Amino acid sequence: MSPTAARKPGATGIRAKQAQDTRAKILKAAIKVFAKQGYASGRVESISKAARSHDRMIYYYFGSKEQLFVEVLETIYTQFNEAESKLDLDLDDPVHALEQMVEFVWQYYLDHPEFVTLLSSENLHQGKHAKKSLKLKEISGYAISVVQKLLDAGQAQQVFRADVKARDVYLMIASLGYFYNANQYTLGAFLGEPLMDKASLDHWREVIKDTVLRAVRSGLPVQPDAAALAVALNEASHNSEA
């Protein structure tokens, strides 16, 4: 075997690692650029510069700016799931486990404002890019399955209502956290009070926990606001299926 042939496997491995690193750097840069500038204003040139790469590499690895944004959405949702998978949820205490989940989602939105910003940007485009993803349904399936496990455990112990759907609970948790964070500036101006100081954030986290628990627990009165929210989310989910 010639020395050149002997080096080929190692060289191939190095090139593959370099390609993987370049792709990851482009994705990381794209998340920052799109979060700051939005999809429409986020330029390929800005992304390649932030990634210390070249425009042609973006087209080589992703094909187009549009496909890059699709993969950005897939990446941020995957990162969310990976963080959620590290939760140590005690199914023997489903009430506490559900509280943990609410706290996790709420804190994740606070710690990752780019997540909220990117989703808001995509909503301006009516989910055009998200609809092109072949992975998002699989990714969302995992998130719903985590909630389902909590509900199953709580229903087995008869502490959660039997008629509650995992998707409705997920929508409730996500909606109450996302809306607050995505609209913090306009809501703060409208209400004439700060929404992002520690006291306000802690208060709203507890409101979410209380609302969700009152909606799912057996034998507890459901507050009017919580009941109305649960009904609205239920109707929205049925309409989306129609």
C-alpha positions in Angstrom: 0.0 0.0 0.0 1.4 3.4 -0.9 1.8 6.1 1.7 -0.7 8.2 -0.1 -3.4 5.5 0.0 -2.6 4.9 3.7 -3.3 8.5 4.5 -6.6 8.6 2.6 -9.0 7.4 5.4 -7.6 9.8 7.9 -7.7 12.7 5.4 -11.3 11.8 4.6 -12.1 11.9 8.3 -10.5 15.3 8.7 -12.3 16.7 5.8 -15.6 15.4 7.1 -15.0 16.9 10.5 -14.1 20.3 8.8 -17.2 20.1 6.8 -19.3 19.4 9.9 -17.7 22.3 11.8 -18.2 24.7 8.9 -21.9 23.7 8.6 -22.4 24.1 12.4 -20.7 27.6 12.3 -23.0 28.7 9.5 -26.1 27.5 11.4 -25.0 29.2 14.6 -24.3 32.4 12.7 -27.6 32.2 10.9 -29.5 31.9 14.2 -27.9 35.1 15.4 -28.4 37.0 12.2 -32.0 35.9 11.5 -32.9 36.6 15.2 -31.5 40.1 15.0 -32.6 41.1 11.5 -35.5 38.7 10.6 -35.7 36.4 7.7 -36.3 39.1 5.1 -33.5 41.4 6.1 -31.1 38.7 7.1 -28.5 38.6 4.3 -26.4 35.7 3.2 -23.4 38.0 3.2 -24.0 38.9 6.9 -24.3 35.2 7.8 -21.1 34.1 6.0 -19.2 37.0 7.6 -20.4 36.1 11.1 -19.5 32.5 10.4 -16.1 33.5 9.0 -16.9 31.6 5.9 -17.9 32.4 2.3 -21.3 32.9 0.6 -20.7 29.9 -1.6 -20.3 27.6 1.4 -23.9 28.5 2.5 -25.2 27.5 -0.9 -23.0 24.4 -1.0 -24.3 23.1 2.4 -27.8 24.5 2.4 -28.8 25.2 -1.2 -30.5 28.5 -0.5 -31.2 31.1 2.1 -34.7 29.7 2.5 -33.5 26.2 3.2 -31.0 27.6 5.7 -33.8 29.3 7.5 -35.8 26.0 7.5 -32.8 24.3 9.2 -32.5 27.2 11.6 -36.1 26.5 12.8 -35.4 22.8 13.0 -32.2 23.5 15.0 -33.8 25.8 17.6 -36.7 23.3 18.2 -34.2 20.4 18.5 -32.2 22.4 21.0 -35.3 23.0 23.0 -36.1 19.3 23.0 -32.6 18.4 24.0 -32.7 20.8 26.9 -36.1 19.4 27.9 -34.9 15.8 27.8 -32.4 16.6 30.6 -35.3 17.4 33.0 -35.5 14.8 35.8 -39.3 14.6 36.0 -40.7 12.4 38.8 -43.7 10.7 37.4 -44.6 9.5 40.9 -45.4 13.1 41.7 -47.1 14.3 38.4 -48.3 17.6 39.9 -44.8 18.6 40.8 -43.5 17.2 37.5 -46.0 19.4 35.6 -44.9 22.4 37.6 -41.3 21.6 36.7 -42.2 21.5 33.0 -44.0 24.9 33.2 -40.9 26.4 34.9 -38.6 24.9 32.3 -40.5 26.2 29.3 -40.9 29.7 31.0 -37.2 29.9 31.9 -36.1 28.6 28.4 -38.0 31.5 26.8 -36.2 33.9 29.1 -32.8 32.4 28.6 -33.1 32.0 24.8 -34.8 35.2 23.5 -33.6 34.3 20.0 -36.0 31.3 20.1 -39.0 33.7 20.7 -37.7 36.2 18.1 -37.2 33.6 15.4 -40.6 32.1 15.9 -42.2 35.6 15.8 -40.3 36.2 12.5 -41.6 33.0 11.0 -45.1 33.8 12.1 -44.9 37.0 10.1 -44.4 34.7 7.1 -47.4 32.6 8.2 -45.2 29.6 8.8 -44.1 29.3 5.2 -40.7 27.9 6.0 -41.8 25.7 8.9 -44.3 24.0 6.6 -41.5 23.0 4.3 -39.7 21.2 7.1 -39.8 17.4 7.1 -38.6 17.2 10.7 -40.8 19.6 12.7 -43.7 17.2 13.1 -41.3 14.6 14.5 -39.8 17.2 16.8 -43.1 18.4 18.0 -44.2 14.8 18.6 -41.5 14.4 21.2 -42.6 17.6 23.0 -46.2 16.4 23.1 -45.1 12.9 24.2 -43.4 14.3 27.3 -46.7 16.1 28.3 -48.6 12.9 27.6 -46.4 10.9 30.0 -47.2 13.4 32.8 -50.9 13.3 32.1 -50.9 9.5 32.0 -49.2 9.4 35.4 -51.5 12.0 36.9 -54.6 10.3 35.5 -53.4 6.9 36.8 -53.3 8.5 40.3 -56.6 10.3 39.6 -55.1 13.7 40.3 -55.5 14.9 36.7 -58.8 15.0 34.7 -59.3 12.1 32.3 -60.5 14.3 29.5 -57.5 16.5 29.2 -55.5 16.3 25.9 -51.7 16.6 25.9 -51.7 18.9 22.9 -54.0 21.3 24.7 -51.8 21.4 27.8 -48.7 21.9 25.6 -50.5 24.8 23.8 -51.5 26.4 27.1 -48.0 26.3 28.5 -46.3 27.5 25.3 -48.9 30.2 24.6 -48.8 31.8 28.1 -45.1 31.9 28.0 -44.5 32.8 24.4 -47.1 35.6 24.3 -45.8 37.4 27.3 -42.2 37.3 26.1 -42.9 38.1 22.4 -45.1 41.1 23.3 -43.2 42.4 26.4 -42.5 45.8 24.9 -45.9 46.6 23.5 -47.7 45.1 26.5 -45.4 47.0 28.9 -46.2 50.3 27.1 -49.9 49.5 26.9 -50.2 48.6 30.6 -47.9 51.3 31.7 -45.8 49.0 33.8 -42.6 47.0 33.5 -43.0 43.4 32.7 -39.5 42.1 32.6 -38.3 42.9 36.2 -37.7 39.9 38.4 -40.9 40.4 40.5 -43.1 40.6 37.3 -41.4 37.6 35.8 -41.8 35.5 38.9 -45.4 36.5 39.3 -46.3 35.5 35.7 -44.5 32.2 36.1 -46.7 31.4 39.1 -49.8 32.5 37.1 -49.0 30.0 34.4 -48.4 27.2 36.9 -51.7 28.0 38.6 -53.7 28.3 35.4 -52.3 25.0 34.0 -52.8 23.1 37.2 -56.4 24.4 37.7 -57.2 23.3 34.1 -55.9 19.7 34.5 -56.4 18.8 38.1 -59.3 16.7 39.3 -61.5 18.1 42.0 -60.2 21.7 41.8 -62.4 24.6 40.7 -61.3 26.0 37.4 -61.0 29.8 37.5 -63.0 31.5 34.7 -59.9 32.8 33.0 -58.3 29.3 33.0 -61.5 27.7 31.8 -61.9 30.2 29.0 -58.3 29.7 27.9 -58.7 25.9 27.9 -61.8 26.2 25.8 -60.2 28.6 23.3 -57.2 26.4 22.9 -59.4 23.4 22.5 -61.4 25.1 19.7 -58.2 26.2 18.0 -56.8 22.7 18.0 -60.1 21.3 16.5 -60.2 24.0 13.9 -56.6 23.2 12.9 -57.6 19.6 12.4 -60.6 20.5 10.2 
